[in-house]
Amino acid sequence: MAFVESHRDRFGVEPICETLEIAPSTYYSARSRRPCSRSLRDAELKEHIARVFEDNYGVYGARKVWRQLNREGVDVARCTVERLMRQMGLAGRVRGRRRRTTIVDRRSQRPADLVERTFAAADPNRLWVADITYVATWSGFAYVAFVTDVFSRTIVGWRVASTLRAELALDALEMAIWSRKDDVFPDLVHHSDRGVQYLSIRYTERLAELGAAASVGSRGDSYDNALAESVNGLYKAELITMQAPWRTVEDVELATLSWVHWWNTQRLHSAIGDIPPAEYEAAHYAQQQLAGTAGGH
């Protein structure tokens, strides 16, 4: 059918069928036959799959597309999504290798490692992880700092700048404080690597003002700040590499703004049950409120 359809205008149906040694009636019969129910269902699902894939930066693999479709009430098997995505030539984004951006100051004293590679928290604002990455643009490097709440994977603070300076990390921290709408965090542990940006006097003093405990990786490898490194890697894979090349630092900043909003409110995270961070936190606070109401009675 496909071959005859693509060449019928040039050669005609009958000559093609004669060359292929098939009866023209076979072609006409197949052409007039209604599509089967599976073909109709596949066509419908492909529209849903394409929409979910495009709405999520074109980075979702079959598992996350399947999860999102089920969240929307589209009943489909994961193997069906995998099959149709292969037909459509769609594939999830895979993270690449990372490079170091923070500069280690081996002479200065540093806080203890309070995390010991255990990136888990029972409530929001108990453990934040911070790190810096970079983006190459036509006008020079853009440096990006993130602060992430481990409990829900929410990016609570971020900042883009054209220079790798101590204020970059501090600005991201100030955004995190603002976004959490509080002035003190007595139960918070702030974890980072040994970069000079995080060991600067202004940064450590700001953490002390918040009542937060500073924690710094002790081994000097990526596993000591693995969750923050994971955020950096996904940021590079899902946004930076996908939409390269970047012309200016301002272009990176604007795109990062949109990506962070998507990450916090729409992206599915397997670590929290394949739901967005905002939804995860909302459910947590709703459960706390319900427990408080029940306890009051």
C-alpha positions in Angstrom: 0.0 0.0 0.0 2.7 2.5 1.0 4.8 1.8 -2.1 1.9 2.1 -4.5 0.6 5.2 -2.8 4.0 6.9 -3.1 4.5 6.1 -6.8 1.0 5.9 -8.3 1.1 9.5 -9.6 4.3 8.8 -11.5 3.7 5.2 -12.9 0.0 4.5 -12.4 -1.6 1.8 -10.2 -2.0 -0.9 -12.8 1.6 -0.9 -14.1 3.0 -1.0 -10.5 0.7 -3.9 -9.6 1.7 -5.7 -12.8 5.4 -5.3 -11.9 4.8 -6.4 -8.3 2.7 -9.3 -9.6 -0.4 -8.4 -7.5 -3.9 -7.8 -8.6 -5.0 -4.1 -8.8 -8.2 -5.2 -7.0 -6.1 -6.1 -4.0 -4.8 -2.6 -3.8 -8.2 -0.9 -4.2 -9.7 -3.2 -1.7 -7.1 -2.4 0.9 -7.3 1.3 0.1 -11.1 1.4 0.8 -10.9 -0.8 3.9 -11.6 1.1 7.1 -8.7 1.2 9.6 -8.8 -1.3 12.4 -9.5 -0.3 15.9 -5.8 -0.7 16.9 -4.7 1.7 14.2 -7.3 4.2 15.3 -6.3 3.9 18.9 -2.6 4.2 18.0 -3.3 7.4 16.0 -5.1 8.9 19.0 -2.4 7.9 21.4 0.3 9.3 19.2 -1.3 12.7 19.4 -1.3 12.5 23.2 2.3 11.3 23.3 3.5 14.1 21.0 1.8 16.7 23.1 3.2 15.4 26.4 6.7 15.1 24.8 6.6 18.6 23.4 5.1 20.1 26.6 8.0 18.8 28.7 11.0 20.1 26.8 11.2 17.0 24.6 13.2 15.2 27.3 10.7 12.6 28.7 11.4 9.0 27.9 8.7 6.3 27.6 8.3 5.8 31.4 7.6 9.5 32.2 5.4 9.9 29.2 3.4 6.9 30.3 3.2 8.2 33.9 2.0 11.6 32.7 -0.7 10.1 30.4 -2.0 8.0 33.3 -2.1 11.1 35.5 -4.3 12.8 32.8 -6.6 9.8 32.7 -5.3 8.3 29.5 -5.4 4.6 30.1 -2.4 3.1 28.2 0.2 0.4 28.9 3.8 1.4 29.2 4.8 -1.1 26.4 2.4 0.6 24.1 4.0 4.0 24.8 7.4 2.5 24.2 6.3 1.0 20.9 4.6 4.2 19.6 7.5 6.4 20.7 9.9 4.2 18.7 7.6 4.6 15.7 7.6 8.3 16.1 11.3 8.5 16.6 11.0 10.0 20.1 13.4 9.3 22.9 14.2 10.7 26.3 17.1 12.8 27.1 20.2 11.2 28.7 22.5 13.2 30.9 26.1 13.8 29.8 29.3 14.2 31.7 29.8 17.1 34.1 32.7 19.4 34.7 33.8 21.1 37.9 32.9 24.8 38.3 33.5 25.5 42.0 37.0 26.3 43.1 38.3 24.4 46.1 40.0 26.4 48.8 42.3 23.8 50.5 43.7 26.4 53.0 40.5 27.5 54.6 38.7 25.6 57.4 35.4 24.1 56.3 32.3 22.9 58.2 31.8 19.2 58.8 30.0 16.9 56.5 26.6 16.5 58.2 25.0 14.7 55.3 27.4 11.8 54.6 25.8 11.1 51.3 22.3 10.6 52.8 20.2 12.9 50.7 16.8 12.5 52.4 14.6 14.8 54.5 11.4 14.3 56.5 10.0 17.8 55.9 10.7 20.9 53.7 13.5 23.2 54.8 15.4 20.4 56.6 18.1 19.9 53.9 19.1 22.2 51.1 21.8 21.3 48.6 23.7 23.9 46.5 26.0 23.9 43.6 27.1 25.9 40.5 27.4 24.9 36.9 28.2 26.8 33.7 26.9 27.4 30.2 28.9 28.4 27.2 27.4 31.3 25.1 28.6 33.3 22.1 29.2 36.2 24.4 31.1 34.3 27.1 30.3 31.9 29.9 27.1 32.0 32.0 27.4 30.6 35.5 24.3 29.2 37.2 23.8 28.5 40.9 21.0 26.3 42.2 19.6 25.7 45.7 17.4 22.6 46.0 15.2 21.4 48.8 16.0 17.7 49.2 12.5 16.8 50.6 10.6 17.6 47.4 13.3 18.3 44.9 12.0 21.9 44.6 14.5 24.4 43.2 14.0 27.0 45.9 16.7 29.4 44.6 18.7 30.0 41.5 20.8 32.7 39.9 22.5 33.3 36.5 25.6 35.6 36.2 28.4 36.3 33.8 31.1 36.0 36.4 31.9 33.2 38.9 31.9 35.2 42.1 30.8 34.7 45.7 27.7 36.9 45.1 26.4 34.4 42.6 25.9 31.7 45.2 24.7 34.2 47.8 22.0 35.6 45.4 20.7 32.1 44.9 20.5 31.6 48.6 18.7 34.9 49.1 16.1 33.8 46.5 15.7 30.5 48.4 15.0 32.4 51.6 12.5 34.7 49.9 10.7 31.8 48.2 10.3 30.0 51.5 8.9 33.2 53.1 10.8 32.9 56.3 13.6 34.6 58.1 14.9 31.7 60.2 15.4 28.1 59.5 16.6 26.5 62.8 16.2 22.9 61.5 17.9 23.5 58.2 21.2 21.9 57.0 22.7 23.6 54.0 25.0 21.3 52.1 27.5 22.2 49.4 30.9 21.2 48.0 34.2 22.9 49.1 34.0 25.8 46.6 35.2 29.1 47.8 31.8 30.7 46.9 30.2 28.6 49.7 33.0 29.0 52.2 33.2 32.8 51.9 32.7 34.9 55.0 29.5 36.6 53.7 27.9 33.2 52.8 28.7 31.5 56.1 27.5 34.6 58.0 24.2 34.6 56.2 23.7 30.9 57.0 24.4 31.7 60.7 21.9 34.5 60.6 19.3 32.0 59.4 20.1 29.6 62.2 21.0 27.0 59.6 23.8 24.5 59.9 26.5 24.5 57.2 27.6 21.2 55.8 30.4 20.6 53.3 31.3 17.4 51.5 34.5 15.9 52.9 35.7 13.6 50.2 35.9 16.1 47.4 34.1 14.0 44.8 30.7 14.3 43.1 29.0 11.7 45.4 29.4 14.1 48.4 27.0 16.5 46.7 25.2 14.0 44.4 21.7 15.4 44.5 22.9 18.9 43.5 25.1 17.4 40.8 22.0 15.5 39.5 20.1 18.8 39.3 22.9 20.3 37.3 23.1 17.3 35.0 19.4 17.3 34.3 19.5 21.1 33.7 22.2 20.6 31.1 20.5 17.6 29.5 17.0 18.9 29.5 17.5 22.6 28.6 21.0 23.7 27.8 22.1 21.0 25.3 18.6 20.7 23.8 18.3 24.4 22.9 22.0 25.2 22.1 23.6 27.3 20.9 23.1 30.1 23.4 23.9 33.7 22.3 23.9 35.7 25.5 23.9 35.3 29.3 20.4 37.0 29.2 19.1 34.3 26.9 20.3 31.6 29.4 18.7 33.5 32.3 15.3 33.8 30.6 15.3 30.1 29.6 16.4 29.0 33.1 13.4 30.9 34.6 11.0 28.9 32.4 12.8 25.6 33.0 12.8 26.1 36.8 9.1 26.8 36.8 8.5 23.7 34.8 10.8 21.6 37.1 8.9 22.8 40.2 5.3 22.7 38.9 5.1 20.2 36.1 8.1 17.8 35.8 7.6 14.3 37.2 10.2 13.2 39.7 10.7 9.5 40.3 12.2 10.1 43.7 8.9 11.5 45.0 6.5 9.1 43.3 6.4 10.6 39.8 4.7 13.8 40.7 5.8 17.4 40.5 7.6 19.0 43.6 4.8 21.6 44.1 2.2 18.8 44.2 4.3 16.7 46.6 4.7 19.6 49.1 1.0 20.6 48.8 0.1 17.0 49.7 2.5 17.0 52.6 1.1 20.2 54.1 -2.5 19.0 53.6 -1.7 15.8 55.5 -0.1 17.8 58.3 -3.1 20.1 58.5 -5.4 17.1 58.6 -3.4 15.4 61.3 -3.4 18.6 63.3 -7.2 18.9 63.0 -7.7 15.3 64.0 -5.4 15.8 67.0 -7.3 18.9 68.1 -10.5 16.8 68.4 
